Amino acid sequence: MSRAIGGEPSGLVPADVPVIDFRQVGLTYPGPPPVAALSPCDLRIGRGEFVTVVGPSGSGKSTFLNIAGLLDAPTHGSYLLDGIDTGALKDGDRTALRGRRIGFVFQSFHLLPHRSALENVTLAMVYNGYRRRDRGPAAREALERVGLGHRVDALPTRLSGGERQRVAIARALVARPSLLLCDEPTGNLDSANAATVLQLLDELHADGMTVLVITHDADVAVRGDRTVAIRDGHLREQAAV
């Protein structure tokens, strides 16, 4: 398996440049009255780190996820992704940057049910500049990396929950992003499948992937190198146990 799956995107970024660099980043929804969904905060996530984000429902985790994933723009501060000031980009450029640099993994998999595992992963490359002839081999490589090389032709309806989540991880990895951004990746899995997915995230991290996991599960949170807590829109580093 090529080390490139889970490695740097095209155009190598210096190792000392953080993948995520929040500089007093915050988001306030206009009123009346205005609602501070995320208070201005600083956060740096270096290349190859595994960081978990925890907090109760309504704490601001989803707002944090949307900003980090370039789905929402902050109303305060600056967000640099791989050293690129995302606030200076036009909408189309932000979308392109998100597609190249961030791989998303969601709780509900979001696979197309009538497309095979291989097709689900291949479709993720259509808008990322991959030539048609390169898509199939890259998708197979990504599926092999997550242990599903023998299930490339299976439909999601024929896969277990853990296998579907691994297809989703392969889809997130195939464009070789800088960041794997996971939102409750084990939330819909039983304990055995959750353990398999967490082991895969550990392996990707060991291979050099930068992993950011949003979770409410304490057992998942402790997998990270460090944990950030969000409560009432305030972000703070959580002391190591």
C-alpha positions, 0 to 999 in steps of 0.5 A: 500500500502506498504511503500516499493514502492518508499522506499530504495533498499535491503541493507539499506543506512544510511540516511546521505549518499547522493543518488547522490554525484558529486565530481568535476564530468565532461565530455569532449569529445575528439577532436580535439578539445575537447568539455567540455559537462559538466564542473567539478562540485559538487552536493549532493542530499540527501535522500528524496529530490526533485530536478529539473534541468533546462537549454536551449537546448544544455546546458548539461542537457542530459549529466548530465542525462546520468552521473547521470543515469550511462549511461555515465561515467564521464571523470573527478571526482568521482560519488558516488551513495548511497555512492558507487564509480561508477568509481571503478565498472566494466561495468557489476556491473555498469549496475546492480547498475543502474538497482537496484538503479535508476528508469527512467521515460522518456518523450516518455514512452517507453512502449511495445505496445502489452504488458499489463500495468501489463506485461510492469511493470513485464518485468522490474523485469526480470533482477533485481533478482526478483523471477518469482512468486514475479513479478506479485504481485509486479507489481500490487502493483506498478500499484495500487500505481500510481492509475492504479490498475483497468487498469492492463490488458489494452494495452498502445494503450488503455491508455491516455498519462497520464495513460501511463506515470503512467505505466512508473512510476510504472515500474520505482518504482517496483524495489524499487530504491533509485532515480527516475530520470525523463527526461521531464516527462510531455513533451508529456502530455496535461495540465490535464494529466501533473498535474496528473503526477506532483501530483503523483511525489509530493506524491512519494516525500512526501512518501520519494522517492528521485526525480530528474527531468530534465525539460525545463518547469518553472512550473515543475521546481518550484515543486522541493525543489531546482533547479539546472541550467545548461548553457553552460555545467556549473552547478550552484544552482539556487536561491530560488524565 
